[in-house]
């Protein structure tokens, strides 16, 4: 029986492997992420005790693959205000701006001025966004709602909400870049 399952597994991988990889690559940014997701799908398939009972292996594989893609989006850290800084992806690069924004400015007029300018520029940049992108960003970052909660509230597909958030973050990164550069001294 194990040999039969092994043959079934091999046949399924040969039949669906390349088309599933293309499907996943169309949904994620990095090839490495696509390969990791597909690896998880194959692992889940290998855990089935009797593959012959699958009525439609293709439908099952695509359903599992879609779920794994969604899981990978959920695992990724939501880009938050400290993620607005583009460039060096080293965590330390985002610490200074976050520290400045959260620091007590009661005895530091320069810090208070920077924070006032930052929030003013952020609000202007948010006003430049299309309404739906601005709404998703505000709900996620300010009201701390998950992207799935927003998708449910807006009666939209999760991918649409993720895309809107991504466009908003890209715009804000560009607009706030000059403030970040001022912090680098």
C-alpha positions, 0 to 999 in steps of 0.5 A: 500500500505504501508503494501504491501511495508513493507512486500516486504521490509521484504521479500527482507531483509530475502532473501538477508540479509545474502548473502549481508553481506557476500559479503560486508565482503569480500570487507572490513576489519572490520565487523563494516564497513560491517554492516554500509554499509549494513545498508545504503543499507537497508536504500536506499531500504526503501526509494523506493516508490514502491518496486514491480516495481523493476524487479530484486531486487537482481541485484539492491541490489548488484549494490547499495551495490557495490556503497556503498562499493566504497563510503566507500573507497572514504570516508576513508582518503587517507593514506598520509605520516603522515599515515606511522607511525604505532602503536598509532593511536592517531592523535598526534602520527603523528604530530611530524614527519609531523612537522619535515618534514615541518619545516624550517631547515635553522637554525637547522643542526640536523633537516636538517640532519634528513630530508635528512636521511628521504628523502634518506630512503624514496627514497630507500624504494620506489625503493624496491617496485614493479613498479606498487605499486611505481607508484600508491604511487607517483601519489597519494602522490606526484602528489596528484592524487585521486585513482580514477584518477589513476585507470582511467589513468592506465585503472585499477579497483579502487580496484586494485589501492587501493590494490597497494597503501595499499601494498606500505604504509605497506612496507614504514611503516616497512622501516621507522619505525626505523626513527620514533623510533629515533624521540621518544627520 
